[in-house]
Amino acid sequence: MLLNETAERIRTMEIRGAGRIARAAVEALAGYADTLDATDLAAFRSGMQEAAETLLATRPTAVSLPNAVHAVMAPLSAADSLPEARDAVRRRADAFVTSSLHAVERIADIGARHISDGDTVLTHCNSEAALACILEAHRQGKDLTVYATEVRPRNQGHLTIRALDDAGIRTSFIIDSAVRSIMNRITLVVVGADAITVNGAVVNKIGTAQIALAAHEARTNVVVAAETYKFAPRTVLGELIEIEERSPAEVLPEEIARTLKHVTVRNPAFDVTPAEYVDLIVTEKGAIPPELAYTIIREYLGWNIEDFQRQLVLDHRNQD
Ligand SMILES: O=C(COP(=O)(O)O)[C@H](O)[C@H](O)COP(=O)(O)O
């Protein structure tokens, strides 16, 4: 698929969910590298940089996107020739896709261990990683009931109930605002993540923080299923995750909004759940408490404190 087409499909959410966005982006970069008409290495690098920026500008919150783009673009600076650079992009992209799919499978195995026979699980949005855990627990013969939210305004819950129904899992579909009233029936909350900060805060679909708060009040455990590339290295520098604000027209039809003089429609697409409301984060490397998020950033994303210190020096120089 063409690069601009992929970017547009991510922007309009035809391709959505942090893992799928990351895989689509690296595949688009590899396709672009194959066809990029560059006369020399410098031109190739700058063409690829522009392509990376087009993809990065599509949606700001899911950190899987910059992490995946970084993984594919990193070898470009070390390449000595144009064929080597082209080849490196293709190899890195293929490796990312393979390891991403493998990570979801590992998360399913590990996450399923934390789901017990007889559990009533609440999930929110449509997360490949969270669903993988639930589907695997069901496949292992555990008797589950799932509550799935609607997920206004884009109704990702419709995708979730379809997947649960296809698997033959007993499912109740609820509107987002019904969460607190049914929380006393829920024995486990399982959600995905778009980003996890160094202090273990989880950025996920709007409404997740409210669900985690209700779960905390009811003493129900909250499990987050997230591949290591959802962890945000730059939060070590104190950078905040940008919360995407989407079009008001997704929330209220324009013909109604137009008649309201004093009303502003807001549409934040994600929110932040503090670490204290998260019990466990299941990654492909194992399950960790949110307090250990830094170890994932250091050990598995390959960013260490020296990298950050160097980055800080560079940032200061650029500001001067
Ligand atoms: O919040 C969303 C999707 O938001 P949107 O629909 O706005 O992209 C998902 O919970 C995470 O991306 C994790 O999904 P996955 O586990 O599939 O990566």
The ligand as an SDF file (V2000), in Angstrom:
LIG
                    3D

 18 17  0  0  0  0  0  0  0  0999 V2000
   -7.2150    2.6650   22.8370 O   0  0  0  0  0  0  0  0  0  0  0  0
   -7.1140    1.8030   22.0010 C   0  0  0  0  0  0  0  0  0  0  0  0
   -7.4200    2.0580   20.5560 C   0  0  0  0  0  0  0  0  0  0  0  0
   -7.7590    3.3950   20.2930 O   0  0  0  0  0  0  0  0  0  0  0  0
   -8.1810    3.8050   18.8010 P   0  0  0  0  0  0  0  0  0  0  0  0
   -9.3410    2.9640   18.4250 O   0  0  0  0  0  0  0  0  0  0  0  0
   -8.5200    5.2680   18.9130 O   0  0  0  0  0  0  0  0  0  0  0  0
   -6.9770    3.5750   17.9110 O   0  0  0  0  0  0  0  0  0  0  0  0
   -6.5770    0.4390   22.3410 C   0  0  0  0  0  0  0  0  0  0  0  0
   -6.9940    0.0640   23.6230 O   0  0  0  0  0  0  0  0  0  0  0  0
   -5.0400    0.4970   22.3240 C   0  0  0  0  0  0  0  0  0  0  0  0
   -4.6020    1.0790   21.1110 O   0  0  0  0  0  0  0  0  0  0  0  0
   -4.4300   -0.8790   22.4300 C   0  0  0  0  0  0  0  0  0  0  0  0
   -4.8350   -1.6390   21.3120 O   0  0  0  0  0  0  0  0  0  0  0  0
   -3.9440   -2.8600   20.7500 P   0  0  0  0  0  0  0  0  0  0  0  0
   -3.8250   -3.8130   21.8950 O   0  0  0  0  0  0  0  0  0  0  0  0
   -4.7690   -3.3830   19.6130 O   0  0  0  0  0  0  0  0  0  0  0  0
   -2.6310   -2.3070   20.3110 O   0  0  0  0  0  0  0  0  0  0  0  0
  1  2  2  0
  2  3  1  0
  2  9  1  0
  3  4  1  0
  4  5  1  0
  5  6  2  0
  5  7  1  0
  5  8  1  0
  9 10  1  0
  9 11  1  0
 11 12  1  0
 11 13  1  0
 13 14  1  0
 14 15  1  0
 15 16  2  0
 15 17  1  0
 15 18  1  0
M  END
$$$$
